[in-house]
Amino acid sequence: MCSLLSKKLLIYLAQPAFMDPSPTELELKVKHYLIFFSSLLSFLATLATIITYAVLTRLKTHGFRVIVGLSLSNLLLAFSHLLTGFYLWTSDTSSYKDLCYVQAVLSNFAQLASIFWIAALSWIMYSNIVIPLKFKARRARVYYFITYTLAASFTIG
């Protein structure tokens, strides 16, 4: 049984999404479990990164502040994917539409914020290597404001 299940799972994962427009109940369950547990690992690892930053005072540098911003975006993304657990442990399908909407908004915002944090990190590396100018720690607030404002405006608009 386990071998048959793993073969079906491998076949399912190897197929492009457009090949099977109506997945079976088992395939949906497996997909939701994979999303849930990978998101749980991501959530815990990102949370550990943020806690480490909060506890160790020597990490309170400008570079680490920006990395914490990226970590917060990843934490929000992992949380939005953790909402998949609701599909696994409830049979109340009436709230699926609302949950899907919340999940989409959170996921979209977090992914856009992550893209903008990566852009901020790229600019910091460029400015520290190419331009002999070091940014002060107070500019981290500017990065937080810009990345989250842009992500929210793209999500809402």
Residue, then its C-alpha position, 0 to 999 in steps of 0.5 A: m500500500c505504501s509503495l503504491l501510494s508513493k508511486k501515485l504521489l511521484i506520478y502526481l508531482a511529476q505531472p504538470a498542473f494543466m494535465d489533471p484539472s480535477p485531482t482526486e481527494l487523496e491527491l488534494k490531501v497529500k498536497h495540503y499535508l505537504i504544504f502544511f508541513s513545509s510551511l510549519l518548518s519554514f515558520l519555525a525556522t524563520l521564527a528562530t531567526i527572529i528570536t535569535y536576532a532579538v536575543l543577541t544584541r551583537l546582531k543589531t546591525h543595519g544588515f541584520r535589521v534588513i534581514v529581519g525584515l525579510s524574515l518577517s515577510n517569510l514568517l507571514l508567508a509561512f503563516s498564510h500557507l499554514l492556513t492550509g491546515f484548516y482544509l485538512w482538519t475541518s469539513d466546513t466547506s462554507s468558509y473555504k472561500d473566505l479563507c482562500y481570500v485571506q490566504a491569497v491576500l496574505s500570501n501576495f503581500a508577503q511575497l511582494a514584501s520579500i521581493f522588495w526586501i531582496a531589492a533592498l539587500s541588493w542595493i545595500m550590497y551594491s552601495n557598500i561595495v561599489i559606492p564607498l558609502k555606508f548606510k546608517a542604521r536609521r535608514a532601516r526604518v525607510y526600508y521597512f516603510i518602503t517595502y511594506t507600503l509597496a507590497a500593501s499598495f500592490t496587494i490592495g490595488 
